[in-house]
Amino acid sequence: MKIIFSVLLLLALAPALSSCAYRPDLYQGNFIEQKDVNLLRRGMTQEQVKYILGTPMLTDPMDSSTWYYINYVRFGWSEPEQKKLVVKFNTRETLEDIYGDFEKSSLFDNATTAPDQ
């Protein structure tokens, strides 16, 4: 009886032990593409940057002139990919610089004029 129970238990657990575990894809953060980063120009207002990139994932609590756009993606059991873009504004709240895992467009320094206040 003990052997029959052991065999039945093993047969019941065999599919669970032999099958591959499923791990769903995971997307977190801001989805940013290089084509969006290419639209950024020095001198843009914070509203213009938000229109292009969306709301930042993080802002520096000590310095609200620094915004962080972070994208984290993991497909199944593969190694996760993380990309970030840091956006810096000057004291007039216009775009000063960007850096991170995206290339700055060659047109970035073609400054836009901020609207008069």
C-alpha positions as CSV (number, residue, x, y, z in Angstrom):
1,M,0.0,0.0,0.0
2,K,2.8,2.4,0.8
3,I,4.5,1.7,-2.6
4,I,1.2,2.3,-4.4
5,F,0.7,5.6,-2.6
6,S,4.3,6.7,-3.4
7,V,3.8,5.9,-7.1
8,L,0.5,7.7,-7.3
9,L,2.1,10.7,-5.6
10,L,5.0,10.7,-8.0
11,L,2.7,10.5,-11.0
12,A,0.6,13.3,-9.7
13,L,3.6,15.6,-9.1
14,A,5.4,14.6,-12.4
15,P,3.7,17.2,-14.6
16,A,4.3,20.0,-12.2
17,L,7.9,19.1,-11.8
18,S,8.7,18.5,-15.4
19,S,6.9,21.4,-17.1
20,C,8.6,24.8,-17.7
21,A,7.4,27.5,-15.4
22,Y,5.8,30.5,-17.1
23,R,7.1,34.0,-16.3
24,P,5.1,36.8,-17.8
25,D,6.8,39.8,-19.4
26,L,7.3,42.8,-17.2
27,Y,7.1,46.4,-18.3
28,Q,7.7,49.2,-15.8
29,G,8.4,52.9,-16.0
30,N,8.3,55.3,-18.9
31,F,8.3,53.9,-22.4
32,I,10.6,56.2,-24.4
33,E,11.9,55.8,-27.9
34,Q,14.9,57.5,-29.5
35,K,12.5,59.3,-31.9
36,D,10.9,61.0,-29.0
37,V,14.3,62.1,-27.5
38,N,15.1,63.5,-31.0
39,L,12.3,66.0,-30.6
40,L,13.8,67.6,-27.5
41,R,15.5,71.0,-27.9
42,R,17.4,73.2,-25.5
43,G,15.0,75.9,-24.2
44,M,11.8,73.9,-24.2
45,T,9.5,74.5,-21.3
46,Q,8.7,71.8,-18.8
47,E,5.2,71.5,-20.3
48,Q,6.6,70.9,-23.7
49,V,8.9,68.2,-22.4
50,K,6.0,66.5,-20.6
51,Y,4.0,66.6,-23.8
52,I,6.7,64.7,-25.7
53,L,8.0,62.3,-23.0
54,G,5.1,62.1,-20.5
55,T,5.3,62.5,-16.7
56,P,8.7,61.6,-15.3
57,M,9.1,58.5,-13.2
58,L,11.1,60.4,-10.6
59,T,12.0,63.9,-9.7
60,D,14.8,64.8,-7.4
61,P,13.1,65.8,-4.1
62,M,15.9,68.3,-3.3
63,D,16.1,69.7,-6.8
64,S,12.9,69.7,-8.9
65,S,14.9,70.8,-12.0
66,T,16.0,67.2,-12.5
67,W,13.6,64.6,-14.0
68,Y,14.3,60.9,-14.4
69,Y,12.6,58.8,-17.1
70,I,13.3,55.1,-16.4
71,N,12.2,52.1,-18.4
72,Y,12.5,48.5,-17.1
73,V,11.6,45.6,-19.3
74,R,12.0,41.8,-18.7
75,F,10.9,39.3,-21.3
76,G,10.1,35.9,-19.6
77,W,13.3,34.5,-18.0
78,S,15.7,36.7,-19.9
79,E,17.9,39.3,-18.3
80,P,16.1,42.6,-17.7
81,E,16.8,45.7,-19.8
82,Q,16.9,49.1,-18.1
83,K,17.2,52.4,-19.9
84,K,17.2,55.9,-18.3
85,L,17.0,59.4,-19.5
86,V,17.9,62.3,-17.2
87,V,16.4,65.7,-18.1
88,K,17.9,68.9,-16.5
89,F,16.2,72.3,-16.5
90,N,17.7,75.6,-15.6
91,T,16.3,78.2,-13.1
92,R,13.9,79.6,-15.7
93,E,12.4,76.0,-16.0
94,T,13.6,75.6,-19.5
95,L,15.4,72.5,-20.9
96,E,19.1,72.8,-20.3
97,D,20.5,69.3,-20.9
98,I,19.7,65.6,-21.3
99,Y,21.9,62.5,-20.7
100,G,21.5,58.8,-20.1
101,D,21.1,55.8,-22.3
102,F,19.7,57.7,-25.3
103,E,21.6,59.7,-27.8
104,K,21.2,63.5,-27.8
105,S,20.0,64.6,-31.2
106,S,22.4,66.8,-33.3
107,L,19.5,69.3,-33.4
108,F,19.3,69.5,-29.6
109,D,21.3,72.7,-29.4
110,N,19.0,74.4,-31.9
111,A,17.4,76.3,-29.0
112,T,13.8,77.2,-29.0
113,T,12.7,80.4,-27.6
114,A,10.6,80.1,-24.4
115,P,7.3,82.0,-24.5
116,D,7.3,85.4,-22.8
117,Q,5.8,85.4,-19.4
